[in-house]
Amino acid sequence: MQPKILTSENPAPRILLHSHDSYGLGHLRRTLTLAGSLAQELPGAQVLITSGSACATQFPLPDGVDVVKLPSATKDEDGTLVARSLRMGMTNLLGLRRAILAETFRAFQPHVMIVDHQPLGLAKELSEVLELARRAGTRTILGLRDIIDSPDAVAREWGVPAVRQALAELYDRVLIYGSPEVFDPRVEYPIPAELRERVEFVGYVVRDGASRASRPLPALRPRVLVTVGGGEDGDSRIRAVFDALELAPPTWDTTLLLGPLMGGDRARALKRRGRLVDGVTVHTFHADLPRLLAESDAVVAMAGYNSVAEIMQARVPALLLPRTAPRREQAIRAERLAGLGLARNLELPDARTLRRELEAAIAEREPRGTQPNLRGREGVVRICEELLRAGPVRTGLHNLQVGT
């Protein structure tokens, strides 16, 4: 199988994006943003996403983009992967995902494949697909968010022989969706020597957002937005905000977004609590988060990748309440942004500290730090164009063993 070579008579590229998505919405949202840009900027492009997110089919899709929904996995209270909905063990679930991925690749025959975050997907589910890609000549890109985890954790993950081989042999380019002044993985992570020359920073991947300069006339009271991403583990931060608001009647209005993945009982309890606090409005979801950010005087958020990128784009003062487990990713990101004057950082604060820092953020008007590169979408499109012009990979790899 060889993807048909692009010519002036056949200019339509086929691009496959994989987002493993076992927890939250971050990987899916980033993948959807990239897919939309690729479909828009590359003439006639056909863009297909494979995703295990429980929300994979709930977002509007641009023309030229579609989604193959994989059976979903999640993590239990101990951090162990389990099936989200199907009544089967993880061995069977992963076997089903691998079969769907392989058949999707064979049928779609992509010219370029972009993998998000995990070099081999969830539990090595991409082993066969990546081997098929090399045999077919498909160009491959690994896209990594700015911060993965602590250096020790990354060393353990990338030290697995199958992952090490994938990084060395199965990817043409490795893109960092971030900026080195915030965090430089080449310095802080044990990147294998064979990978270093293929690493390139493209900037943060962020969807189009409204400008704060275009906001309507100022409201009578300041506006605060509280968002916890998908919401799967955000209820403790929402409760902390309520604790701070209940210390004294706030002089601002607060909009809280619980996230579409927050459980029903937890969401109902928080909505009931919100009705008892002056100036508070609680929503499960809002279709235009960038607009809400642009209209806010301050934002309280976890420190997930997409939330932070949109906050930096909006130039709104931010108070970050990062997740600290099972990964240190958010804690590291919040710490670095605070050091650069782009946000305030509080790990598990008490109510009085949170209240004080929130009031300071409202008074701040705009972060003092310099905005990093937010043109990641353009960078990914450019690199895809380069790989498409280069044509299929010519490889002599016939006996790859990447599943061990």
C-alpha positions as CSV (number, residue, x, y, z in Angstrom):
1,M,0.0,0.0,0.0
2,Q,1.4,3.4,-1.0
3,P,-0.6,6.7,-0.7
4,K,-1.0,8.2,-4.1
5,I,1.7,10.8,-4.7
6,L,0.4,14.3,-4.8
7,T,0.6,16.0,-8.2
8,S,-0.9,19.1,-9.8
9,E,-3.8,16.9,-11.0
10,N,-4.2,15.3,-7.6
11,P,-3.5,18.1,-5.0
12,A,-5.7,16.8,-2.2
13,P,-3.7,15.6,0.7
14,R,-5.1,13.1,3.2
15,I,-4.0,13.7,6.8
16,L,-4.7,11.4,9.8
17,L,-4.5,12.8,13.3
18,H,-4.6,10.5,16.3
19,S,-5.6,11.6,19.8
20,H,-5.5,8.8,22.4
21,D,-7.7,10.7,25.0
22,S,-8.0,8.7,28.2
23,Y,-8.8,11.6,30.5
24,G,-10.1,15.1,30.0
25,L,-10.6,17.1,26.8
26,G,-7.1,18.7,26.3
27,H,-5.8,16.3,23.6
28,L,-9.1,16.3,21.6
29,R,-9.4,20.1,21.7
30,R,-5.8,20.6,20.5
31,T,-6.3,18.0,17.7
32,L,-9.6,19.6,16.6
33,T,-7.9,23.0,16.4
34,L,-5.1,21.5,14.2
35,A,-7.5,19.6,12.0
36,G,-9.5,22.7,11.3
37,S,-6.4,24.7,10.3
38,L,-5.1,21.9,8.0
39,A,-8.5,21.5,6.3
40,Q,-8.7,25.3,5.8
41,E,-5.1,26.0,4.7
42,L,-4.3,22.9,2.5
43,P,-6.4,23.0,-0.7
44,G,-8.8,20.0,-0.9
45,A,-7.4,18.4,2.2
46,Q,-9.2,15.4,3.7
47,V,-8.6,15.3,7.5
48,L,-9.5,12.4,9.6
49,I,-9.3,12.2,13.4
50,T,-9.1,9.0,15.5
51,S,-9.9,9.7,19.1
52,G,-11.0,7.8,22.2
53,S,-12.5,10.9,23.9
54,A,-16.0,10.4,25.2
55,C,-16.8,13.8,23.7
56,A,-15.2,13.1,20.3
57,T,-18.4,13.5,18.3
58,Q,-19.9,16.3,20.4
59,F,-18.0,19.2,18.8
60,P,-18.9,20.9,15.5
61,L,-16.5,19.8,12.7
62,P,-15.1,22.0,10.0
63,D,-15.6,21.1,6.3
64,G,-13.2,18.4,5.3
65,V,-12.8,17.0,8.8
66,D,-14.4,13.9,10.3
67,V,-13.9,11.7,13.4
68,V,-13.5,8.0,13.9
69,K,-14.6,7.4,17.5
70,L,-12.6,4.7,19.4
71,P,-14.0,2.9,22.4
72,S,-13.2,5.1,25.4
73,A,-10.9,4.4,28.3
74,T,-10.5,6.4,31.5
75,K,-8.6,6.2,34.8
76,D,-10.1,4.9,38.0
77,E,-9.3,6.4,41.5
78,D,-5.9,4.6,41.5
79,G,-4.9,6.0,38.1
80,T,-5.4,2.6,36.4
81,L,-6.8,2.5,32.9
82,V,-10.2,1.0,32.6
83,A,-13.0,0.9,30.0
84,R,-15.2,3.9,30.3
85,S,-18.5,2.5,29.0
86,L,-18.1,-1.0,27.5
87,R,-18.3,-3.9,29.9
88,M,-15.0,-5.5,29.1
89,G,-11.5,-5.6,30.4
90,M,-8.7,-3.4,29.1
91,T,-7.0,-6.2,27.1
92,N,-10.1,-6.6,25.0
93,L,-10.7,-2.9,24.8
94,L,-7.2,-2.2,23.6
95,G,-7.5,-5.1,21.0
96,L,-10.6,-3.5,19.6
97,R,-9.0,0.0,19.4
98,R,-5.9,-1.5,17.7
99,A,-8.0,-3.2,15.1
100,I,-10.1,-0.1,14.4
101,L,-6.9,2.0,14.1
102,A,-5.2,-0.4,11.7
103,E,-8.2,-0.8,9.4
104,T,-8.8,3.0,9.4
105,F,-5.2,3.5,8.3
106,R,-5.5,0.9,5.5
107,A,-8.7,2.4,4.2
108,F,-7.8,6.1,4.4
109,Q,-4.2,5.7,3.2
110,P,-2.9,9.0,4.6
111,H,-0.1,11.0,3.2
112,V,0.7,12.5,6.6
113,M,-0.1,11.1,10.1
114,I,0.1,13.4,13.2
115,V,0.2,11.7,16.6
116,D,-0.6,13.7,19.7
117,H,1.5,13.3,22.9
118,Q,2.0,9.5,23.2
119,P,4.6,8.1,20.8
120,L,2.9,4.7,20.7
121,G,-0.6,5.9,21.6
122,L,-2.5,4.4,24.5
123,A,-0.8,1.3,25.8
124,K,1.2,0.9,22.5
125,E,-2.0,0.8,20.4
126,L,-0.2,2.5,17.5
127,S,2.5,-0.1,17.1
128,E,1.0,-1.8,14.0
129,V,-0.2,1.5,12.5
130,L,3.2,3.1,12.8
131,E,4.8,0.1,11.1
132,L,2.2,0.3,8.4
133,A,3.0,4.0,8.0
134,R,6.7,3.3,7.5
135,R,6.0,0.6,4.9
136,A,3.5,2.8,3.1
137,G,5.8,5.8,2.9
138,T,3.4,7.9,5.0
139,R,5.1,10.9,6.6
140,T,4.8,10.9,10.4
141,I,4.8,13.7,13.0
142,L,4.8,13.4,16.8
143,G,3.3,16.5,18.4
144,L,4.1,17.1,22.1
145,R,2.6,19.7,24.4
146,D,5.0,22.1,26.0
147,I,5.3,20.1,29.3
148,I,4.7,16.4,29.6
149,D,5.6,15.7,33.3
150,S,8.5,15.8,35.6
151,P,11.9,14.9,34.1
152,D,12.1,11.6,36.0
153,A,8.6,10.5,34.8
154,V,9.5,11.4,31.2
155,A,12.8,9.4,31.5
156,R,10.8,6.4,32.6
157,E,8.2,6.7,29.8
158,W,10.8,7.3,27.1
159,G,13.2,4.7,28.4
160,V,10.9,1.8,27.4
161,P,12.6,0.0,24.4
162,A,9.5,0.2,22.2
163,V,9.0,3.9,22.8
164,R,12.8,4.6,22.3
165,Q,12.7,2.8,19.0
166,A,9.6,4.6,17.9
167,L,11.2,8.0,18.7
168,A,14.3,6.9,16.8
169,E,12.9,5.3,13.7
170,L,9.2,6.0,13.2
171,Y,8.8,9.7,13.2
172,D,10.0,12.2,10.6
173,R,9.5,15.2,12.8
174,V,8.9,15.9,16.4
175,L,7.1,19.2,17.2
176,I,6.9,21.0,20.5
177,Y,3.6,22.8,20.8
178,G,5.2,25.5,23.0
179,S,7.9,28.1,23.4
180,P,11.4,27.5,24.8
181,E,11.3,30.6,27.0
182,V,8.5,28.9,29.0
183,F,9.9,25.4,29.0
184,D,12.6,23.8,26.9
185,P,12.3,20.0,26.8
186,R,15.7,19.7,25.0
187,V,17.3,21.0,28.2
188,E,15.0,19.7,30.9
189,Y,14.1,16.2,29.5
190,P,16.4,13.3,28.6
191,I,15.7,13.5,24.9
192,P,17.6,10.7,23.0
193,A,20.4,12.0,20.8
194,E,18.9,10.4,17.8
195,L,15.7,12.5,18.3
196,R,17.3,15.9,19.1
197,E,17.9,17.0,15.5
198,R,14.2,16.4,14.6
199,V,12.8,18.5,17.5
200,E,11.2,21.8,16.5
201,F,9.2,24.4,18.4
202,V,6.2,25.7,16.6
203,G,4.5,27.7,19.3
204,Y,1.3,27.1,21.3
205,V,-1.6,25.7,19.4
206,V,-4.6,27.8,20.2
207,R,-7.9,28.4,18.4
208,D,-9.0,31.8,17.3
209,G,-10.2,34.0,20.2
210,A,-11.8,37.3,20.7
211,S,-9.7,40.3,21.6
212,R,-10.2,42.1,24.9
213,A,-10.0,45.3,22.8
214,S,-13.2,44.2,21.1
215,R,-15.2,43.6,24.4
216,P,-18.5,45.5,24.8
217,L,-18.9,48.4,27.2
218,P,-17.6,47.7,30.7
219,A,-20.1,46.0,33.0
220,L,-21.2,47.7,36.2
221,R,-19.2,45.1,38.2
222,P,-16.0,43.3,37.3
223,R,-16.4,39.8,35.7
224,V,-14.6,36.7,36.8
225,L,-14.6,33.5,34.9
226,V,-13.9,30.1,36.6
227,T,-13.1,27.2,34.3
228,V,-11.8,23.7,35.0
229,G,-11.5,22.3,31.5
230,G,-13.4,19.1,30.9
231,G,-14.3,19.0,34.6
232,E,-13.5,15.4,35.3
233,D,-11.3,16.3,38.3
234,G,-12.2,20.0,38.7
235,D,-14.8,19.9,41.5
236,S,-12.3,20.5,44.3
237,R,-11.2,23.7,42.6
238,I,-14.8,24.9,42.2
239,R,-15.4,24.2,45.9
240,A,-12.3,26.2,46.8
241,V,-13.6,29.1,44.8
242,F,-16.9,28.9,46.6
243,D,-15.1,28.9,50.0
244,A,-13.3,32.1,49.0
245,L,-16.5,33.8,47.7
246,E,-18.4,32.9,50.8
247,L,-16.0,34.8,53.1
248,A,-17.8,38.1,52.2
249,P,-20.2,39.2,49.5
250,P,-18.1,39.6,46.4
251,T,-18.0,42.9,44.6
252,W,-17.8,41.2,41.2
253,D,-19.9,38.7,39.2
254,T,-18.6,35.2,38.7
255,T,-19.3,32.7,35.9
256,L,-18.4,29.1,36.7
257,L,-18.0,26.5,34.0
258,L,-18.1,23.0,35.4
259,G,-17.1,21.1,32.2
260,P,-19.0,18.5,30.2
261,L,-17.2,15.6,31.9
262,M,-18.1,16.4,35.5
263,G,-20.3,13.7,37.0
264,G,-24.0,14.5,37.4
265,D,-24.2,14.3,41.2
266,R,-21.1,16.6,41.7
267,A,-22.4,19.1,39.1
268,R,-25.9,19.2,40.7
269,A,-24.4,19.8,44.1
270,L,-22.2,22.7,42.8
271,K,-25.1,24.3,41.0
272,R,-27.2,24.2,44.2
273,R,-24.4,25.9,46.0
274,G,-24.0,28.5,43.3
275,R,-27.6,29.6,43.8
276,L,-26.8,30.7,47.3
277,V,-23.9,33.0,46.5
278,D,-24.4,36.5,45.3
279,G,-23.4,37.2,41.7
280,V,-22.7,33.6,40.7
281,T,-23.8,31.9,37.6
282,V,-23.0,28.2,37.0
283,H,-23.0,26.5,33.6
284,T,-22.0,23.0,32.6
285,F,-20.6,24.2,29.2
286,H,-20.2,27.3,27.1
287,A,-19.7,27.1,23.3
288,D,-17.6,30.2,23.1
289,L,-15.0,30.1,25.9
290,P,-12.6,32.6,24.1
291,R,-15.4,35.2,24.0
292,L,-16.0,34.7,27.8
293,L,-12.3,35.1,28.4
294,A,-12.2,38.3,26.4
295,E,-15.1,39.7,28.4
296,S,-13.6,38.8,31.8
297,D,-11.5,40.9,34.1
298,A,-9.8,37.8,35.7
299,V,-10.0,34.1,35.3
300,V,-9.5,31.2,37.7
301,A,-8.5,28.0,36.0
302,M,-6.5,24.8,36.3
303,A,-3.3,24.9,34.3
304,G,-4.2,22.6,31.5
305,Y,-2.5,23.2,28.1
306,N,-5.5,24.5,26.2
307,S,-6.9,26.7,29.0
308,V,-3.5,28.3,29.5
309,A,-3.0,28.9,25.8
310,E,-6.4,30.7,25.5
311,I,-5.7,32.7,28.7
312,M,-2.4,33.9,27.3
313,Q,-4.1,34.8,24.0
314,A,-6.8,36.8,25.7
315,R,-4.2,38.6,27.9
316,V,-6.5,38.3,30.9
317,P,-5.1,38.2,34.5
318,A,-5.2,34.6,35.6
319,L,-5.1,32.7,38.9
320,L,-4.0,29.1,38.3
321,L,-5.0,26.2,40.6
322,P,-3.0,23.4,39.0
323,R,-3.5,19.7,39.3
324,T,-0.5,18.1,41.0
325,A,-1.2,14.4,40.4
326,P,-0.9,11.9,38.8
327,R,1.3,14.1,36.6
328,R,3.3,17.2,37.6
329,E,2.6,18.8,34.2
330,Q,0.2,21.5,35.4
331,A,2.1,22.4,38.5
332,I,5.3,22.9,36.4
333,R,3.4,25.0,33.8
334,A,1.8,27.2,36.4
335,E,5.1,27.7,38.2
336,R,6.9,28.8,34.9
337,L,4.1,31.1,33.9
338,A,4.1,32.8,37.3
339,G,7.8,33.2,37.1
340,L,7.4,35.0,33.7
341,G,4.6,37.3,35.0
342,L,1.9,35.6,32.9
343,A,-0.2,34.3,35.7
344,R,-0.6,33.8,39.5
345,N,0.0,30.3,40.8
346,L,-1.6,28.7,43.9
347,E,-1.4,25.0,44.7
348,L,-4.2,23.9,47.1
349,P,-4.7,27.4,48.7
350,D,-6.8,28.1,51.7
351,A,-9.9,30.3,51.2
352,R,-8.4,33.5,52.5
353,T,-5.3,33.2,50.3
354,L,-7.4,32.4,47.3
355,R,-9.7,35.4,48.0
356,R,-6.7,37.7,48.3
357,E,-5.0,36.6,45.1
358,L,-8.3,36.7,43.2
359,E,-8.9,40.3,44.3
360,A,-5.3,41.1,43.2
361,A,-5.9,39.5,39.8
362,I,-9.0,41.6,39.2
363,A,-7.1,44.8,40.0
364,E,-4.2,43.8,37.7
365,R,-6.0,44.6,34.4
366,E,-3.4,42.8,32.3
367,P,-0.5,40.4,32.9
368,R,2.9,42.1,32.9
369,G,4.8,39.2,31.2
370,T,5.5,39.0,27.4
371,Q,3.2,36.8,25.4
372,P,5.0,33.8,24.0
373,N,4.6,32.4,20.4
374,L,1.0,31.4,19.9
375,R,1.3,30.5,16.2
376,G,1.5,26.8,16.6
377,R,-1.3,26.1,14.1
378,E,0.5,28.0,11.4
379,G,3.7,26.1,12.2
380,V,2.1,22.7,11.9
381,V,0.5,23.6,8.6
382,R,3.9,24.8,7.3
383,I,5.6,21.5,8.3
384,C,2.8,19.4,6.8
385,E,3.3,21.3,3.5
386,E,7.1,20.6,3.6
387,L,6.5,16.9,4.2
388,L,3.9,16.7,1.4
389,R,6.2,18.3,-1.0
390,A,9.0,15.8,0.0
391,G,6.8,12.9,-1.0
392,P,6.5,9.4,0.5
393,V,9.2,8.1,2.9
394,R,11.7,5.7,1.2
395,T,12.6,3.2,3.8
396,G,14.2,-0.2,4.0
397,L,12.6,-1.1,7.3
398,H,10.9,-4.5,6.9
399,N,11.2,-6.2,10.3
400,L,10.2,-3.6,12.8
401,Q,9.4,-4.9,16.2
402,V,7.8,-2.1,18.1
403,G,5.3,-3.8,20.3
404,T,7.5,-5.1,23.1
